[in-house]
Structures are given as structure tokens and as C-alpha cells.
Amino acid sequence: MATLLSQLLPARFPQQGRLDALHLPAHGRGSALPGDLRRLLGGRPVSWDLPELPMIGGPLEAEGAVADSQREAAAAVGADQCWYGVNGATGLLQAALLAIATPGSSVLMPRNVHRSLIQACALGGITPLLFDLPFLPDRGHVTALDGPWLARVLQELDRQKQRPVAAVLVQPTYHGYAADPLALVAPLQARGLPVLVDEAHGAHLLPGVDPNQPRSALAAGADLVVHSLHKSAAGLGQTAVLWAQGTAVDSDAIARSLGWLQTTSPSALLLASCEAALGEWRSVRGRRRLNRRFDQARALAVQLRDSGLPLLETQDPLRLIWHTAAAGINGLDADPWLMERGLIAELPEPGCLTFCLGLARHRGLARRMQRLWRELCRHQGGTSPAEVFSAPPLPLLGAPELDVRAAWCGPNRSVPLAQAAGAIAAQLICPYPPGIPLVIPGERLDSLRVQWLLEQAALWPDQIDGMVKIVA
């Protein structure tokens, strides 16, 4: 029987040929870890596994090395405060949301929020006011929110006489789509709404790193910003940071929420990894290395496009998206075929394969991808492009009919999805990754929505069940 340890050993991976693991964490299986962290891990095994000793402290302590490190990191990016997290962006997003909204209130958020924020709504008795996003039918993705689309959402908010207490934004998306956050943050704050930005995939957008990249939401003045340090910096898995600036959100409320959701025994190794990952972006050497990675990634994309490989445009050069649907190939079928040949993607979808180039150097990758693409087309390619993907039949702005927590935790029963029209969902329907809900608890499943979900179930046979829990 295979064990977890055996799955982690190098022998688990292909023995012949080369392995290109183009998935998260971004440190590339350790090759791009900061030097200080590599030296720590290379020392006496687990000597770093320490409790919150007085000289070390923790993220919520006023004194100690962690507190000093957090103050230094915040000052370096121009934020007022920051907190390191050891249960990923998930825990910090949830704590941030609970700090800016009280039970019974509502929060404006896009349909592509991570499921962790819907879970936080259930925990805090918060109503999510969900707004739809522009849809790209050739690939089945929502794209980045921009200023004109947000203006339409705010008009609809006024028309419905909704009064949220805060707003959430996602920038950039899992696929690397991004727009100027200033055009989003400013109009929301002008309405008196504190803005929380899920920038989990955008730690490399920090001010001063690369002027060709979209600016960080921190530079746009967002009140709270969360970065996942293993997704877009050289941190270990589970590491993240929450930044706060301005006076719209009470720092005591943030600390209280963090105390609810963060472990009282944080890993000293993960806290040190937070410091090392952020320190890498502050160092001249680290920024030069990141800019080299950007240049190499852009050159790779040009080379692949010139060879005829269909790549989708994205604002993050470290995201490389093969548009498999353009060749009549299902990305879910292509993924295991490529994995057997040592090329591992981050996110397979019916129309695409997304590769995260990360921060490690991948020599010869262009030739290898060109060869594997040609072989894949011979084995799985169709005679014509796949049909376009249908957008979800959703209103521009909507809210669940029943409280999220009541729907999720109350009496429920399971029925075939095809028979769920008219019922209220009692569960998340959420292909993972990327963890973006297609349905949240408390939403009414009308006939058009059910039909669309059945289409998605056919596209994602292992991710969307034929049964669904509905409120009894």
C-alpha cells in the first residue's frame, strides 16, 4: 500500500527522462528557495521545530522575532501592519472578512471568490452579495474585473437598494488575468466600503518589482490585502501574509479574528519561511532574479506562439496557458498523458492546461513543450476546435435566498442534480482546484442553472457529482 511518505520521495516520479513540475509551490521543488531558508532546512533535521519561545514569539505577539519581522516587512512595502499566516491565504482571508463584517451584514464580492470566503460567510453570519464577471467563451474562464464593469455592478447595487458594509476583490485571478486595481479600489472606498483584496496569486506584484506588471492592490490603496507566499513568492506551502493600511479597519478586530482562526502553535519553520520569502523581494538579488524569470517567461511564450502552440494571453508572465480546446483536445484528458511523460501542469480544465512556471529556471522547456504538443495533437487532437463554453445563467448581482449557514448546516437531502430545479442548494458545488464555487449554499437552483450545471458535470465528470444536497 502506498504511504504519504512514499508519495513524497523522488522515486515516486518518472524514472526515465526529465521531470518538469510546473505547478505550485512556486519555489520549484526547492530549487528557488531563498538561501537562508535552504541553509536552515539543510542543517540538523527538525532543529527548527520550536514553540513560541519568548525570543521567537508569534504573529499575534507584540514582542519577539516574529513581531519585529512583521513590522520590518510592513514598513518595507509601505503598509501599516502585517501578520504572517501558517494556514495559507485561506485562514487570512477568512480572518480579514470576519474583521470587516458583523453578523447580519452583507459584503459585495465577485463570483470568482475562493470557497474559503463563502465558508467565512457561514462562520460569521454574513450575506455574500455576488456579482457576475465578464466571461470568455472560447476557454470557459471569467476574466479580470475592470472599472466599467464595476460601475455597472454599483449601479445595480443602488437599484436593488443593497447596503453592503465592505467589498472583496480578486486580483489577479488563478489564471493570471488582471486589471488596474486603482480603478476598482477607489470607487468602492468612495462609498465608504473597506476593500479586502484576495491577491493570493500576486505577491510578485509588490511595488518596485516590475513596472511592466499590473500594480499591486497595496499600491492602489486597498485596506486589506492577502498574499499567498507559496503561490507567488518563494515560500513553503501554507505560508501567507495579511497586509493592512489606513484606518477603515480596526487592527484589534483583525487580531481578534486571527485569534479565532489561527493555530496557537504556529510552525516556526513556516514563520521563518514567510520572512525569507518577503525578504527575497526586498533584496536587490531577489528582485533581479524575479525580473530575469519574467524576461525568460515572456521569451518562452513568444517562442511557443511562434511555433504554433496556442497560448492564451494573460497579464502574469509566470502563468502559461495552453488553449487545448483550440486543437479539439480536452485539457482533463491531456493532463495524465503529459504527466506520464514528465510534464506536470498546475490546473487542467476542459478547455485549457495552466502551467505555473514559478521562480525556478527551466532549461530547454520550449523545445520540450513544442515536441510534446505535437505528439499530443497526434494522439488526442480533433479535426476542429472544441465548441465554445456557455456562460453561467446568472444575474449581474444576486444573493442567496437563504442564510448561507442555515442552508449549509440545516436539514438537507440528496437528489439527482437533474431533479433539483426549484430547490435551494445546501452545499458548495466547487471544482477544485481552483476552488471557485459554481453554486453556494442558500442559492435557488432554477431550471436554467440546473441545465448549465448538468453541462458542467459532463465537462468535469470527476469534480461535479450527479447528486446534489438541497435544503429539506
C-alpha positions as CSV (number, residue, x, y, z in Angstrom):
1,M,0.0,0.0,0.0
2,A,1.3,3.4,-0.9
3,T,2.0,5.7,2.0
4,L,2.2,9.5,2.2
5,L,5.9,9.3,2.7
6,S,6.4,7.1,-0.3
7,Q,4.4,9.6,-2.4
8,L,6.8,12.4,-1.5
9,L,10.0,10.5,-2.3
10,P,11.7,11.3,-5.6
11,A,11.3,7.6,-6.6
12,R,7.6,8.2,-6.9
13,F,8.2,10.3,-10.1
14,P,9.1,9.1,-13.6
15,Q,12.5,7.3,-13.6
16,Q,13.3,7.9,-17.2
17,G,13.6,11.2,-19.0
18,R,13.2,14.6,-17.3
19,L,10.6,16.0,-14.9
20,D,9.2,19.5,-15.4
21,A,6.9,20.1,-12.4
22,L,5.2,23.3,-13.5
23,H,2.9,23.6,-10.5
24,L,2.7,25.3,-7.1
25,P,4.5,25.9,-4.8
26,A,6.4,28.5,-6.9
27,H,9.8,27.5,-5.4
28,G,10.1,24.7,-7.9
29,R,10.5,21.7,-5.5
30,G,13.1,23.7,-3.6
31,S,15.3,25.0,-6.3
32,A,14.2,28.6,-5.9
33,L,14.0,28.7,-2.1
34,P,15.8,31.7,-0.5
35,G,19.3,30.9,0.6
36,D,18.7,31.5,4.3
37,L,15.8,29.0,4.3
38,R,17.8,26.4,2.3
39,R,20.6,26.6,4.9
40,L,18.0,26.2,7.7
41,L,16.5,23.1,6.1
42,G,19.9,21.7,5.3
43,G,21.0,21.8,9.0
44,R,20.3,19.3,11.8
45,P,16.9,17.7,11.0
46,V,13.9,19.5,12.7
47,S,16.1,21.6,14.9
48,W,13.8,24.4,13.8
49,D,10.6,22.8,15.1
50,L,10.2,25.1,18.1
51,P,7.3,26.6,20.2
52,E,6.6,30.3,20.7
53,L,9.6,30.8,22.9
54,P,9.8,34.4,24.3
55,M,12.6,35.3,21.9
56,I,10.6,34.0,18.9
57,G,7.0,35.0,19.8
58,G,4.2,34.6,17.2
59,P,2.1,36.5,14.7
60,L,-0.2,38.0,17.4
61,E,2.5,38.7,20.0
62,A,3.8,42.3,20.5
63,E,7.4,41.2,21.2
64,G,9.8,38.7,19.8
65,A,11.5,38.0,16.4
66,V,8.2,37.4,14.6
67,A,6.8,40.8,15.7
68,D,10.0,42.5,14.7
69,S,10.0,40.7,11.3
70,Q,6.3,41.7,10.7
71,R,7.0,45.4,11.5
72,E,10.0,45.4,9.2
73,A,8.1,43.8,6.3
74,A,5.2,46.2,6.6
75,A,7.5,49.2,6.6
76,A,9.3,47.9,3.5
77,V,6.1,47.9,1.4
78,G,4.5,51.0,2.9
79,A,1.8,49.1,4.8
80,D,0.8,50.0,8.4
81,Q,0.8,46.4,9.7
82,C,1.1,42.8,8.6
83,W,0.5,39.4,10.0
84,Y,2.2,36.1,8.9
85,G,-0.1,33.2,8.4
86,V,0.7,29.5,8.6
87,N,-2.6,28.0,7.2
88,G,-2.4,29.6,3.9
89,A,-4.2,32.5,2.3
90,T,-7.4,30.7,3.3
91,G,-7.1,31.4,7.0
92,L,-6.0,35.0,6.5
93,L,-8.8,35.8,4.0
94,Q,-11.4,34.3,6.4
95,A,-10.0,36.3,9.4
96,A,-9.9,39.5,7.3
97,L,-13.6,39.1,6.2
98,L,-14.7,38.4,9.8
99,A,-12.9,41.6,10.8
100,I,-14.7,43.9,8.4
101,A,-18.2,42.5,8.6
102,T,-20.5,41.7,11.5
103,P,-23.2,39.1,11.7
104,G,-26.3,40.0,9.7
105,S,-24.4,42.4,7.4
106,S,-23.6,41.8,3.7
107,V,-20.4,42.1,1.7
108,L,-20.0,42.7,-2.0
109,M,-17.8,40.1,-3.7
110,P,-17.2,38.7,-7.2
111,R,-18.4,35.3,-8.3
112,N,-14.8,34.1,-8.6
113,V,-14.1,34.3,-4.9
114,H,-12.3,31.4,-3.3
115,R,-14.6,29.0,-1.4
116,S,-12.8,30.0,1.8
117,L,-14.6,33.3,1.8
118,I,-18.0,31.6,1.4
119,Q,-17.1,29.4,4.4
120,A,-16.2,32.6,6.3
121,C,-19.7,34.0,5.4
122,A,-21.2,30.9,7.0
123,L,-19.0,31.2,10.1
124,G,-19.8,34.9,10.6
125,G,-23.4,35.1,9.6
126,I,-22.5,37.3,6.6
127,T,-24.5,37.5,3.4
128,P,-22.4,37.4,0.2
129,L,-23.7,39.8,-2.5
130,L,-22.2,38.1,-5.5
131,F,-21.7,39.9,-8.8
132,D,-21.1,38.2,-12.1
133,L,-17.9,38.8,-14.2
134,P,-17.1,39.0,-17.9
135,F,-16.9,35.5,-19.5
136,L,-14.6,34.2,-22.2
137,P,-16.5,31.5,-24.0
138,D,-13.5,30.2,-26.1
139,R,-11.9,28.9,-22.9
140,G,-14.6,28.9,-20.2
141,H,-12.9,31.4,-17.9
142,V,-14.1,34.6,-16.3
143,T,-11.7,37.4,-16.9
144,A,-10.5,40.3,-14.8
145,L,-12.9,42.8,-13.4
146,D,-12.4,46.3,-14.8
147,G,-13.7,49.8,-14.0
148,P,-16.6,49.9,-16.5
149,W,-17.9,46.5,-15.4
150,L,-17.7,47.5,-11.7
151,A,-19.6,50.7,-12.5
152,R,-22.5,48.6,-13.8
153,V,-22.3,46.4,-10.7
154,L,-22.5,49.5,-8.4
155,Q,-25.5,50.9,-10.4
156,E,-27.3,47.6,-9.9
157,L,-26.4,47.7,-6.2
158,D,-28.1,51.1,-5.9
159,R,-31.1,49.9,-8.0
160,Q,-31.6,46.9,-5.6
161,K,-31.0,49.3,-2.6
162,Q,-28.4,46.9,-1.2
163,R,-26.2,48.3,1.5
164,P,-23.0,46.2,1.9
165,V,-20.5,47.1,4.7
166,A,-17.4,46.1,2.7
167,A,-16.2,44.7,-0.6
168,V,-13.9,41.9,-1.7
169,L,-11.9,41.8,-5.0
170,V,-9.8,39.1,-6.6
171,Q,-6.6,40.3,-8.3
172,P,-5.1,38.6,-10.2
173,T,-7.2,35.6,-11.0
174,Y,-5.9,32.0,-10.7
175,H,-5.1,32.2,-14.4
176,G,-3.2,35.5,-14.2
177,Y,-5.9,37.8,-15.6
178,A,-5.5,41.3,-14.0
179,A,-6.6,44.9,-14.4
180,D,-5.6,48.1,-12.8
181,P,-6.8,47.8,-9.2
182,L,-6.9,51.6,-8.7
183,A,-10.0,51.8,-10.9
184,L,-11.6,49.2,-8.6
185,V,-10.5,50.2,-5.1
186,A,-11.1,53.9,-5.4
187,P,-14.9,53.9,-6.3
188,L,-15.6,51.3,-3.6
189,Q,-13.8,53.3,-0.9
190,A,-15.6,56.5,-2.1
191,R,-18.7,54.7,-1.0
192,G,-17.2,54.1,2.5
193,L,-16.6,50.4,1.8
194,P,-13.4,48.9,3.2
195,V,-11.8,46.8,0.5
196,L,-10.3,43.4,1.1
197,V,-8.3,42.1,-1.9
198,D,-7.5,38.4,-2.4
199,E,-4.1,38.9,-4.1
200,A,-3.0,35.3,-3.3
201,H,-1.5,34.9,-6.8
202,G,0.1,38.4,-6.8
203,A,2.8,38.7,-4.2
204,H,5.2,39.3,-7.1
205,L,3.2,42.4,-8.0
206,L,4.6,44.2,-5.0
207,P,5.6,47.9,-5.6
208,G,9.0,48.3,-7.2
209,V,9.5,44.8,-8.6
210,D,8.5,45.1,-12.2
211,P,6.9,48.3,-13.8
212,N,5.5,46.2,-16.7
213,Q,3.3,44.2,-14.3
214,P,-0.1,45.4,-13.1
215,R,0.2,47.2,-9.8
216,S,-0.5,45.6,-6.5
217,A,-3.7,46.3,-4.7
218,L,-1.4,47.6,-1.9
219,A,-0.2,50.4,-4.2
220,A,-3.8,51.1,-5.2
221,G,-4.6,51.8,-1.5
222,A,-6.7,48.7,-0.6
223,D,-7.4,48.4,3.1
224,L,-6.5,44.7,3.4
225,V,-4.5,42.6,1.0
226,V,-3.7,38.9,1.3
227,H,-0.7,37.3,-0.4
228,S,-0.1,33.5,-0.6
229,L,3.7,33.2,-0.3
230,H,3.9,29.8,-1.8
231,K,1.8,30.7,-4.9
232,S,3.6,33.9,-6.0
233,A,6.8,34.0,-3.9
234,A,9.4,31.5,-2.7
235,G,7.6,30.5,0.5
236,L,6.8,27.0,1.7
237,G,3.2,25.6,1.4
238,Q,0.7,27.1,3.8
239,T,2.6,30.4,4.1
240,A,0.8,33.7,3.6
241,V,0.7,37.3,4.7
242,L,-2.1,39.8,5.5
243,W,-1.3,43.5,5.0
244,A,-3.3,46.3,6.5
245,Q,-3.2,50.0,5.7
246,G,-5.3,53.1,6.6
247,T,-7.8,53.5,9.4
248,A,-11.0,52.0,7.9
249,V,-10.4,48.6,9.6
250,D,-9.7,48.3,13.3
251,S,-6.5,46.4,13.8
252,D,-7.8,45.0,17.1
253,A,-10.7,43.4,15.1
254,I,-8.2,41.8,12.7
255,A,-6.1,40.4,15.6
256,R,-9.3,39.1,17.3
257,S,-10.4,37.3,14.1
258,L,-6.9,35.9,13.6
259,G,-7.0,34.6,17.1
260,W,-10.2,32.7,16.3
261,L,-8.8,31.0,13.2
262,Q,-5.0,30.8,13.5
263,T,-3.3,28.0,15.5
264,T,-1.9,28.8,18.9
265,S,1.1,26.7,17.9
266,P,2.4,28.1,14.7
267,S,5.2,26.4,12.9
268,A,8.5,28.3,13.5
269,L,9.7,26.9,10.1
270,L,6.7,28.4,8.3
271,L,7.0,31.7,10.0
272,A,10.7,31.8,9.1
273,S,9.6,31.0,5.5
274,C,7.3,34.0,5.5
275,E,10.2,36.2,6.4
276,A,12.6,34.7,3.9
277,A,10.1,34.9,1.0
278,L,9.3,38.5,1.7
279,G,12.9,39.3,2.3
280,E,13.8,37.9,-1.1
281,W,11.6,40.5,-2.8
282,R,13.3,43.3,-0.8
283,S,16.8,42.3,-1.7
284,V,18.5,43.5,-4.9
285,R,19.4,40.0,-5.8
286,G,15.9,38.7,-5.3
287,R,14.4,41.4,-7.5
288,R,16.9,40.8,-10.2
289,R,16.2,37.1,-10.1
290,L,12.5,37.7,-10.4
291,N,12.9,40.1,-13.3
292,R,15.1,37.5,-15.0
293,R,12.3,35.0,-14.5
294,F,9.8,37.4,-16.1
295,D,12.0,38.0,-19.1
296,Q,12.6,34.3,-19.5
297,A,8.9,33.6,-19.2
298,R,8.0,36.2,-21.8
299,A,10.6,34.9,-24.2
300,L,9.3,31.4,-23.7
301,A,5.8,32.5,-24.6
302,V,7.0,34.2,-27.7
303,Q,8.9,31.2,-28.8
304,L,5.9,28.8,-28.2
305,R,3.5,31.1,-30.1
306,D,5.9,31.4,-33.0
307,S,6.0,27.6,-33.2
308,G,2.2,27.5,-33.5
309,L,1.4,26.3,-29.9
310,P,-1.9,28.1,-28.9
311,L,-1.2,30.1,-25.8
312,L,-3.8,32.4,-24.2
313,E,-2.9,36.0,-23.2
314,T,-2.6,36.6,-19.5
315,Q,-1.2,39.5,-17.5
316,D,1.1,37.3,-15.4
317,P,4.1,36.1,-17.4
318,L,4.6,33.2,-14.9
319,R,1.3,31.7,-16.0
320,L,1.5,29.7,-19.3
321,I,-1.9,28.6,-20.5
322,W,-2.2,26.0,-23.3
323,H,-5.5,26.5,-25.1
324,T,-6.1,22.8,-25.7
325,A,-9.7,23.4,-26.9
326,A,-8.3,25.2,-30.0
327,A,-7.0,21.8,-31.1
328,G,-10.1,19.9,-30.1
329,I,-8.4,18.5,-27.0
330,N,-9.8,18.3,-23.5
331,G,-7.3,19.5,-21.0
332,L,-8.5,16.9,-18.5
333,D,-7.5,14.2,-20.9
334,A,-4.3,15.8,-21.8
335,D,-3.1,16.2,-18.2
336,P,-2.5,12.5,-17.4
337,W,-0.9,11.9,-20.8
338,L,1.6,14.7,-20.2
339,M,2.2,13.7,-16.6
340,E,3.3,10.2,-17.8
341,R,5.9,12.0,-19.9
342,G,7.2,14.1,-17.0
343,L,5.4,17.4,-17.8
344,I,3.1,18.3,-14.8
345,A,0.6,21.2,-15.1
346,E,-0.9,23.1,-12.2
347,L,-4.5,23.2,-13.4
348,P,-6.2,21.0,-16.0
349,E,-9.6,22.2,-17.3
350,P,-11.8,21.0,-20.2
351,G,-10.5,23.8,-22.5
352,C,-7.1,24.6,-21.1
353,L,-3.9,23.5,-19.2
354,T,-2.4,26.1,-17.0
355,F,1.3,25.8,-16.1
356,C,2.8,27.8,-13.3
357,L,6.4,28.5,-14.3
358,G,7.2,29.6,-10.8
359,L,10.6,31.0,-9.8
360,A,12.9,28.2,-10.9
361,R,14.8,28.1,-14.2
362,H,13.6,25.5,-16.7
363,R,16.2,25.0,-19.4
364,G,15.1,23.6,-22.7
365,L,11.4,23.9,-21.8
366,A,10.4,25.5,-25.1
367,R,11.7,22.6,-27.2
368,R,10.2,20.1,-24.8
369,M,6.8,21.7,-24.9
370,Q,6.8,22.1,-28.6
371,R,7.6,18.4,-29.0
372,L,5.0,17.2,-26.5
373,W,2.4,19.5,-28.0
374,R,2.9,17.9,-31.5
375,E,2.7,14.4,-30.0
376,L,-0.4,15.3,-28.0
377,C,-2.1,16.7,-31.1
378,R,-1.3,13.4,-33.0
379,H,-2.7,11.3,-30.1
380,Q,-5.7,13.4,-29.0
381,G,-6.3,16.3,-31.4
382,G,-9.6,16.8,-33.1
383,T,-10.3,17.8,-36.6
384,S,-11.7,21.1,-35.4
385,P,-11.7,23.3,-32.3
386,A,-13.9,22.4,-29.4
387,E,-17.3,24.1,-29.1
388,V,-17.4,27.3,-27.1
389,F,-18.2,27.1,-23.4
390,S,-21.5,28.5,-22.1
391,A,-21.6,31.3,-19.5
392,P,-23.5,30.6,-16.3
393,P,-27.0,32.0,-16.4
394,L,-26.6,34.4,-13.6
395,P,-27.8,37.9,-12.8
396,L,-25.3,40.7,-12.6
397,L,-25.9,40.9,-8.9
398,G,-27.5,38.4,-6.6
399,A,-27.6,37.0,-3.1
400,P,-28.6,33.6,-1.7
401,E,-32.3,33.3,-0.8
402,L,-31.5,31.5,2.5
403,D,-28.8,32.3,5.0
404,V,-25.6,30.5,4.0
405,R,-25.0,28.9,7.4
406,A,-28.7,27.9,7.7
407,A,-28.6,26.2,4.3
408,W,-25.3,24.5,4.9
409,C,-25.9,23.3,8.4
410,G,-29.6,22.7,8.4
411,P,-31.6,19.6,7.4
412,N,-30.9,18.5,3.9
413,R,-31.5,15.7,1.4
414,S,-29.7,14.4,-1.7
415,V,-31.4,14.4,-5.0
416,P,-30.2,13.9,-8.6
417,L,-28.9,17.1,-10.0
418,A,-31.3,16.8,-12.9
419,Q,-34.2,16.9,-10.4
420,A,-33.0,19.8,-8.3
421,A,-34.8,22.7,-10.2
422,G,-36.7,24.9,-7.8
423,A,-34.8,23.7,-4.7
424,I,-32.3,25.6,-2.6
425,A,-28.7,24.3,-2.5
426,A,-27.4,23.0,0.8
427,Q,-23.8,22.6,-0.4
428,L,-21.0,24.1,-2.4
429,I,-20.6,22.9,-5.9
430,C,-16.9,23.6,-6.5
431,P,-14.4,22.0,-8.9
432,Y,-11.1,22.0,-7.1
433,P,-8.7,23.5,-8.0
434,P,-9.2,26.4,-8.3
435,G,-11.8,26.2,-5.6
436,I,-14.2,28.8,-7.1
437,P,-17.8,27.8,-6.3
438,L,-20.3,27.3,-9.1
439,V,-23.1,27.2,-6.5
440,I,-23.2,28.3,-2.9
441,P,-25.5,27.1,-0.1
442,G,-28.7,29.1,0.1
443,E,-28.9,29.8,-3.7
444,R,-32.1,28.8,-5.6
445,L,-31.5,26.4,-8.4
446,D,-33.7,27.5,-11.2
447,S,-34.1,25.3,-14.3
448,L,-31.6,27.3,-16.4
449,R,-29.0,27.0,-13.7
450,V,-29.6,23.2,-13.3
451,Q,-29.2,22.7,-17.0
452,W,-26.0,24.7,-17.0
453,L,-24.7,22.6,-14.1
454,L,-25.5,19.4,-15.9
455,E,-23.4,20.7,-18.8
456,Q,-20.6,21.4,-16.4
457,A,-21.0,17.9,-14.8
458,A,-20.5,16.4,-18.3
459,L,-17.3,18.5,-18.7
460,W,-16.0,17.8,-15.2
461,P,-17.1,14.2,-14.5
462,D,-14.8,13.7,-11.5
463,Q,-15.4,17.1,-10.0
464,I,-19.2,17.6,-10.1
465,D,-21.3,14.8,-8.7
466,G,-24.6,13.7,-10.3
467,M,-26.2,14.2,-6.9
468,V,-26.7,17.4,-5.0
469,K,-27.7,18.3,-1.4
470,I,-30.7,20.5,-1.2
471,V,-32.5,22.1,1.8
472,A,-35.0,19.7,3.2
